[in-house]
């Protein structure tokens, strides 16, 4: 059970942060179907940045000295780099949708097609294969939390300190701190979206841009801001996916997490609180699909999901089938921002 909860959280957090990325863009009035492509690009940028920095002396020194705090700071810096370049990549969609008034669905689809091709092109150049590895050794383990860092489970025999028990197994051991950083970012941005003037203006541009413009709000700037924040979150989510779920690699694919995040956003009715719950639900099914052979739910050593004899392909299909079923029953009751997908023209005010 601790493994199931921990893995569900690991799968849910990228979905949650990328779904919020979609909310910021669509609340401003721009449909962002390019979340998948931006995640792919963000994952590649993060993996490449870590790979390059490993060659620097201070990283080698920190790794050899097992300087956990320095390595964590580096992981957070990589998140910022992925977010920045994810935002830059999203500006292609913003320019096409806002300035050129192009069809936003086609623009997002174009980025989704371009990102994996572009990433694979560079991966082949850099690694001479289809996968770019983040680490040369076992460095990934030093980016995880361990209860020994807090003085628990240290020593041997009678001198060994007590462990953190269930709490430690679920929320500490083998958990990446960036998971909790993403949760904190999610909460802060949800507050900004609903409790600040900026959030109110952003949402106004997605509901009634003519009225917002009449009050002196620059609709074009707000939409650029919405798409920029969306790209930053999706790029960050791509790196978190690569680090926590994709074994620290980039291969031009994020297993459809960007599209699943869109489903989470629609299921959550474009509301952060609902999105968090939906992400946990989808994360649970994604966890089952990926780890059904090692899930000891009752703690009795029986892996009953493996024992019942269902094909592995059926488990892998589970998250996507659930997505279709959920959307079929909830899409009619979901209400998108009224002006999303509609290019704004000042002359029609």
N, C-alpha and C positions, 0 to 999 in steps of 0.2 A: 504493500500500500504506500509506504513512503516514496518508493521509486515511481509509482504511478502519479502521485501528486507532484513530485519534483519535475518529472518529465512533461507533465501537462503544462506546468507553469513555463517551462523552457520553450515549448512549442507555442504557447498562447501569447507570450510577450511580443514576438515579432509581428504576429497577426494584429495585436492590439495597437501597436505603435503605427503600423502601416495603414490600418483602418482609420486611425485618427488623421493620418496624412490625407486620406481621401476626403475626410470631413472638412478639413480646412480649405481644400481646393473647391469642393462642391458648395460649401457654405458661402464662398465668395462668388459663385456663379459659373465656375469652370469645371467641366467634367474631366476628371483625371483617370482615364483608363490605363495610363502608362505606369501605374504603380509597379507592375511586374518588371517592366524594363528598367525603371529607376532602381529597384531592388537589386537587379542583376548588376547594374553599373556600380552601385554602392558597395556590393559585396566584392567586386573585382578591385575597386579602389582600395578598400580596406585590406584585402589580402596582399595586394602589391605593396602598399605602404609598409605593412609589417615586415614583409619579405626584404624590402630595401633597407629598413632601419636596423634589421638584425646585423647588418654588416658594419654598423657603427660601433666604436669602442665602448661607449657608455652602456649600450644594450648588452654587449658581451659581459661587461663587468657586473652589471646588475643581475644578469642571468646566472653567472657563475657564483655570485655571492648570495643567490636566492633572495634578492632584495624585492620582496613582494610588493611593497608600496610603490616603488619605482615602476615596476611592471604594470601595476594597475593604472598608474597615471598615464603610462604609454597607451594602454588599451583605451582609456577615455579620450586621449588625443586622437587616436585612430577613428573613434566614433565621430569626433568633430570634423576630421578630414573627409570621411565618407559623407557626412551630412552636407558639408559645404559643396562638394562636387556633385552630390545628388541634387542639390538646389540649382546648381549651374546647369545640369542636364535637363532639369524640368523647365528651365527658361526657354528651351526650344518649343515646348508645348505652349508656354505662356505667350511667346511672341506670335506663334501661329494662330492661337485662339483669340488673343486680345487685339493685337495690332492688325493682323491680316484677316481677322474674322473668319478663319477657316473652320471647317466642320471639326468639332472637338473630338468626336468619336474616331474619326479617321486619323487625326493628329496623334491621339493616344495610341492607336493601333500601330501607326508608323514607328513610334518610339519603341513599342514592344517588339517589333520586328527588327529594328536597328540594333538595339542593345545587345542581344545575345550574339549577333553576327560580329559586332564591333569587339565585344569582349573576347570571343573565341579567336578572332584575328590577332589580337595582342597576346593572348595566352599562348598561341602557337609560336609566335615570335619569341616570347620570353622563356618559355619552358620546353618548346619543341614537342609538346604533347597537348592533349585536350584539357588538362587539369593543371591549375597553378596551385601549388602547395604553399600555405602560409608560413609554416615552420620547417626548419631543416631537422630539428630533433623533437624532443618531447616538451617543448616550451609551452604548449597549450595548457599543460597541467598547472603551470605557475600563474595562470590567469584565473584559476578557480579558487573559491573559498574552501577552507578546511577548518574543522573545529579545533585542530591543534594550534591554529593562529590565535585563538582566544584562550589557550591554556587548558583545553579539554582533551581528554584522551591522550595525554602526553606521558611518556615513561613506560616502564615495563613492570610486570608482576605487581607486588603489593604497593609499589611506588607510583603506579599508573593513576593519573587523575581520572575522575569519572567523565563519561561522555555526556553529550548534550541530549542523548536519547532521541525520541521521535522528532522533536523540533530540529535537532541538528541534522538528522538524516534527510529531512524534507527541505529545510530552508538554508542549510549551511554547506554540508558536504557536497562537493562536486557541482556547486552552483556558481555561475559567473556573476560577479558583482554588477556587471553591466545590465543584468536582468533587472535588478532593483533600481538602477539608474534610469532605465527606460520606464519603469512604473512611476517613478517620481516625475519624470518629464511628462508622462501622460497626464498625471494629476494636475501639474502646474499649467499645462496648456489647456486642459479642460476648464480650469478656473479662468484663464485668460479669455477663452472663447465666450464664456457666459457671464463673467463678472467684471469685465473691463470695457472701457469705451472702444478700444480697438476691436474687441470681439463683437460688440454691438454693431459697429460700422461694417465689419466684415460680413456679418450675417445679413445686414440690411442690403448689401450689394448683391447677395444671392437671392433675396426675396423680392425686392423692388428697387432696382438700380436707378430708375428715374426719380423716385422719391428721395433716395439717398443723395443723388446728384443735386437735387433742388435744395438740399440742406447744406451744401458745400462740401460734401464728401467726394473725393477723387476716386471714382469707380475703377478707373484703369489701374491706379496705384494699389488700391486695396486688392484687386484681383491678382495683380503681380505678387503682392505679399502673400496671398493665400496659396498660390501655386508654388512660390518659393519655399514657404514653410512645409508644404506638402512634399516637395522634392527633398528637403532636408530630412524630414522624418522617414521617408521611404528609403533614402540612401543609408541612413543610420540603421533602419530595420534590416536592410540587405547585409550590412556588416555583422549585425547581431546574429542573423540567420547563419552566415558563413562560419562564425565563431562557435555558436552553440549547437547548431543542427547539422551543418554540412561538413563536419570534421575538418574545419579550418581550410577549406578549399574554395576555389572559384572555377567554374566550368561553363559559364554562360547559362546557368539554370538555377532557379530557386524553388523548384518543385511546385510551381503554381501558387506559391504563397501570396503573391500580389493579387491574383484573382480571388483567392480565398479571402483576402482582406477586404476586397470589394463586397463579397457576399456578407462578411461580418458587418461591414458598414451599413448595408441595406437592411440586414436582419436587426441591427441595433437602431434602426430608424434615424441614423445620423446624429445620435445622442451618445456622448462619451460613456455614461453609466451603463447604458444598454450594450454598448460595444464591448465593454470590459467583460460582461457576462457572456456575450456571444463568443468572444475570443476564447474564453475558458472552455466553453462547450466544444468548439471546433478543435481547440488544442487537445482536448481529451481524446477525440476520435483520431486525430493525427498521431497522438502518442500510442494508441492501441494499434494503429496501422503499422507503425514503425517498430514497436517493441512487444508485439503480442507473444512472441516466443519466450520472453523473459519476465512476463508479468505474473508475479506470485501475489495475487490480490488478497487471499486469505491468510498469507503468511505460513502456510502449511507445506510448502515445498512442491505444490501441485500447480503446474502451469496449464490451467484448464482451457484457456483460449487456444493453446497449442494442441491440447489433447482432443478437442472435439472434432478435429480433422478438416476444418474449413481451409480451402485453398489460400495460400499466401496472397494470391492476386486479389481475392475477395477482400481481404483486410486492407490492402493498398488502395482499393477502390472506395473503401468506406467513407473517408472524409469528403470525397467529391460527390458521392451519392447522397450523403447527408446534406451537402450544399444544395443540390438540386431540389431535394424534398423540402428543405427549409424555405428556400426562395419561392417554391411553388405555393406554399401556404401563407407566406408572410409578405410577399412583394406587393400584393394588392392593398394591404393595410399600411404599408410604409409610405411616408410622404416626403418626397425630395424637395429641396429648395425650389421655389416657383420659377426662378429665373436661371436655373442651372442649364448650361448648354446653349444659352441664347446670347449671341454677341451683343454687346451694348453699343448703341448708336446715339450719341448726344442729340442728333437732329430730330429724334423721335420723342424727345421728352415733352 
